[in-house]
Amino acid sequence: MKALCYYDLNNETPALSDMLAERFGGYIETEITTSGTAYFEKLGMLIAAGDSLDLYDEGQWDWNAFNDMCEKWCAQGEEYKALAGSEWPGLMFVHTTGTKAFDIKGDQFINNLKNPNIQRTMEWLQEFGKRGYTQSEWVDPNKVFLDRKVLFMAMYYEWGFTSAQQGAFQNNLDQDFAFAPIPKDPQSDKYYHSGCSVGYLVPSGAKNIQGGVQYILCSRIHATDPDVIAEYRAEKLDTSPGYYAKCPECKYNFVENNQDKLDTCPECNTARKRKYKEIYTQRLFNLIDDFKNPEKFELVYDAAFGMGDDMKAYFTRAAGNEDTLFDGPVYSGSSYTVARDEYYNVIEAMIQPFRDSLAGEQ
Ligand SMILES: [Zn+2]
């Protein structure tokens, strides 16, 4: 689908509300980020298989290193799982080959499901499913690491990483989490990674266009303004414990009395109540910067992510199917090739209207 109109906020100072009022819709690309990342509790050292972030810094974080770590982890017993996740982890690994399942180039809609890179990736991941290396049922990211049996979870880092921290806090567990890129394909020329872009659509005639405009601008400032980013990061790097503003006993307000650094109430001597807060390290912020640096990562934007739920049902386990193309091999060890050949014509038929539409727009 083509954007109805497009503003590059880096290069223009638009009267955004005028633009939205005049036209019948607005699409503004606001942020580019990675979509799939493996996040984990730092357990790799326990099995002497290294630390993913060290390996990444050394340029050694690839499928082979990942495979080695997973094999060592799972050798500890059947209940040990190397990989958990939600939908699409198979495609996240496919993207490290630099190949998209569906690509759009000009007026061409390209179906790559028979591409050898996809075949190679999925046959490798199929072994994870077959050997029982994957946590086949979905487990919420704030619970998945609690029993310390799962090594990695593949999902968007911001959600996964922070909910894991929250889960550990809620359960009074001392756990140390980090996130890493999906490991590099050792056969690739570059480090490719799944990309995701976020846009906002404000319909014309909406009651509060100005509110939409403000939201878009705030999101933009949050993502790009150096001062805002520095302040946000300083807050996330602060490892001091977070507390509720009021004393749990006498309701003395530490914040209003400028005593927020205290850990005990000056009025009644009660210990303050701890509040969960997210903690990042500088190293993880450096990695986030790397994700956005085209010298380090080439982000892969796959049209397969945006084809709607009917198509998604052939690719992921969203609909509860076990033999889907990308989730099936990972979670249940089913054959990519068998599923691909079985669904190929149906998928081609579903693509056809998009091909017709693209051809019609030229
Ligand atoms: Zn008190």
Residues whose N, C-alpha, C, O or C-beta is under 5 A from the ligand:
A	BS01	ZN	C247 E249 C250 K251 Y252 C265 E267 C268 N269 T270
